[in-house]
């Protein structure tokens, strides 16, 4: 299957790009900065009404939605270097999570990505999993004692505890709770509508959380440089580029804060969504459970990660239906052409994984959770290299995607071997799609220990 060429022979000016009016754009922007329950419906309507290119202009600000796999390829690959990831993400989260890898462009991004890659090599991931497994076991034992378990907050607590332990390489004891609280405040503040440093406001708590994290990490840098440890913090403190240069202390701190946030937030989202779908689809829960028992170990080893095909399909299908990051923004640094139109420099350009993942042109029954679409017999995701993009793509493709898979499978493997779980009869998870996909009610589940 293929799409029309991105740029027809004749190119029309930006003023002729179809799209909703300025008031609708302002309403969409307000919704996008809040807790947007449903982003897919307005995006689908816009695509149906206006086509692959839809512009929204307020007179002072231009926003352009580009739809479909070819748009994803064009923007995310960015072969001509015309899009900035730093500019839009800095506007969104720059005061709370500045200078993370997502907030860097060009050679600066490439330089830091090469250094950070040292913390995600296969031997390092293996050591991360070895540290995670005992924590997963202890947490799942505790879950079995709870009468009222809501999956999302329980998973969020687990993934954040693991991020603190694995990335920092320390057992923080009671201090873990304060660290977790700082992170929760920072994540909430990164999407606050009122961004003022006023005591009592959400944004103020986020700024204080960041200040705590800077002091917490800064006090440990010299010790970590001397430790020779294999945790992410130690690796970043000691990592060198090709010329033997190390990261500055503030760069280490910024990367650690951003990596810990990204690692637990997106993984929590996917783990929660797959927990829900496996509860709603007990035949699939049994199928992946049999696969986990066939591994023959209570806790998986790193070599087992690629030996669980059904669980891999279920994970991919969950990320298709519930991509943790529903839209990906860029700022155009110069004019460009796409879909027969010229787009102005300075425009906010948005591609939408959540929309692409539900396009009937590319997926059969796109609103049905059907993991076998990723099987070798069907390979629906192989129709276009940019039709399944939960981790983005191109230069900014998520560096931690293999870590996320390792963590998700590590948790699910032990969960499957210990419990069956279900949701109340007739229950449908109320999904909040932005800023990150999650259940609005926390996802109540019932655990039944296996005999």
Secondary structure, 3 states (H helix, E strand, C coil): CCCCCCCCCCCECHHHCCCCCHHHHHHHHHHHHCCCCCCHHHHHHHHHHHCCEEEEECCCCEEEEECCHHHHHHHHHCCCCCEEHHHHHHHHHCCCCCCCHHHCCHHHHHHHHHHHHHHHCHHHHHHHHHHHHHHHHHHHHHHCCCCCEEHHHHHHHHHHHHHHHHHHCCCCCCHHHHHHHHHHHHHHHCCCCCCCCCCCCHHHHHHHHHHHHHHHHHCCHHHHHHHCCCCHHHHHHHCECCCCCECCHHHHHHHHHHHHHHHHHHHHHHHHHHHHHHHHCHHHHHHHHHHHHHHCCCCCCHHHHHHCHHHHHHHHHHHHHCCCCCCEEEEECCCEEECCEEECCCCEEEECHHHHCCCCCCCCCCCCCCHHHHCCCCCHHHHCCCCCCCCCCHHHCCCCHHHHHHHHHHHHHHHHHHEEEECCCCCCCCEECCCCCEECCCCEEEEEECC
